[in-house]
């Protein structure tokens, strides 16, 4: 019985330490100041319900819009393919939002085949020869997204969109698992 308690205590300490580390990295990256006038802005895709953006994707698109309005020379790459329950691609949903809010078509590039964060970045880099970019995602997601971009030799800067309260706990728990996979497997 003592061995089980001891093992349980050690396991809890390891898990607690990892969560503390991951949360610290998430907060640190999400709070970084985003530089102005970067050539590319990559908006990472997220769920679309039919043709309606999820709140997570809407918040990303709104953050991108503000940056694009403040940086008129920046080109945006809208990323994300079409998943289950999506009638349009995530990239198309982002593009539609930006067009409706005054961003000209010639400033919007589309990557509409990806289904993961790493694919968003890999395909954007390959299609448009991206070497430096601002990465837009929800605050919980930016640490891993920036690490993925750096692994592809993209000089990356975070632009944090807020995370909807309704999904915050779920998204953070999922992200802790994804960060652990990144640390262990490298992706």
Residue pairs with C-beta under 8 A, 6 or more apart in sequence:
18 176
18 180
19 176
22 143
22 175
22 176
22 179
22 180
23 172
25 143
25 179
26 139
26 140
26 142
26 143
26 172
26 175
28 143
29 142
29 143
29 146
29 158
30 139
30 140
30 142
30 143
30 158
30 160
31 160
32 157
32 158
34 67
34 134
34 157
34 158
34 159
35 134
35 157
36 70
36 71
37 71
37 73
37 74
38 71
38 74
38 132
38 133
38 134
38 157
39 73
39 74
39 75
39 132
39 133
40 74
40 75
40 76
40 77
40 124
40 128
40 130
40 132
40 133
40 134
41 64
41 67
41 68
41 71
41 74
41 75
41 76
41 77
41 133
41 134
41 136
41 159
42 76
42 77
42 79
42 120
42 121
42 124
42 130
42 133
42 134
42 135
42 136
42 149
43 60
43 61
43 64
43 76
43 77
43 78
43 79
43 94
43 136
43 137
44 60
44 79
44 80
44 117
44 120
44 121
44 135
44 136
44 137
44 141
44 145
45 57
45 78
45 79
45 80
45 81
45 89
45 90
45 91
45 94
45 114
45 120
46 53
46 54
46 56
46 57
46 60
46 80
46 90
46 137
46 138
47 54
47 56
47 57
47 83
47 85
47 86
47 90
48 54
48 57
48 80
48 82
48 83
48 85
48 86
48 87
48 88
48 89
48 90
48 93
49 85
49 86
50 85
50 86
50 87
51 87
51 88
51 93
52 93
53 61
53 93
53 94
53 97
54 164
55 164
55 166
55 167
56 138
56 161
56 163
56 164
56 167
56 171
57 90
57 93
57 94
58 97
59 138
59 161
59 162
59 163
59 164
60 94
60 136
60 137
60 138
60 161
61 93
61 94
61 97
61 98
62 161
63 136
63 159
63 160
63 161
64 76
64 94
64 98
64 136
64 159
65 97
65 98
65 101
65 103
67 74
67 134
67 136
67 159
68 74
68 76
68 98
68 103
68 107
69 102
69 103
74 107
74 134
75 107
75 108
75 109
76 94
76 98
76 103
76 107
76 108
76 109
77 109
77 110
77 111
77 124
77 128
77 130
77 133
78 90
78 91
78 92
78 94
78 95
78 98
78 108
78 109
78 110
78 111
79 90
79 91
79 94
79 111
79 112
79 114
79 120
79 121
79 123
79 124
80 89
80 90
80 91
80 93
80 94
80 111
80 112
80 114
80 120
81 89
81 90
81 91
81 112
81 113
81 114
81 115
82 88
82 89
82 90
82 112
83 90
83 115
88 96
89 110
89 112
90 112
91 110
91 111
91 112
92 110
92 112
95 108
95 110
98 108
99 105
99 108
109 127
109 128
111 120
111 123
111 124
111 127
111 128
113 119
113 123
114 120
114 122
114 123
117 137
117 141
117 144
117 145
117 148
118 148
118 187
121 135
121 145
121 148
121 149
121 152
121 154
122 152
124 130
124 133
125 152
125 154
130 154
131 153
131 154
131 155
132 154
132 155
132 156
133 149
133 154
133 155
133 156
133 157
134 156
134 157
134 158
134 159
135 142
135 145
135 146
135 149
135 156
135 157
135 158
135 159
136 159
136 161
137 145
137 158
137 160
137 161
138 160
138 161
138 162
138 163
138 171
139 160
139 161
139 162
139 163
140 163
140 168
140 171
140 172
140 175
141 171
141 175
142 158
142 160
143 179
144 175
144 178
144 179
144 182
145 156
145 158
146 156
146 157
146 158
147 182
148 182
148 187
149 156
150 156
151 186
151 187
163 171
163 172
181 187
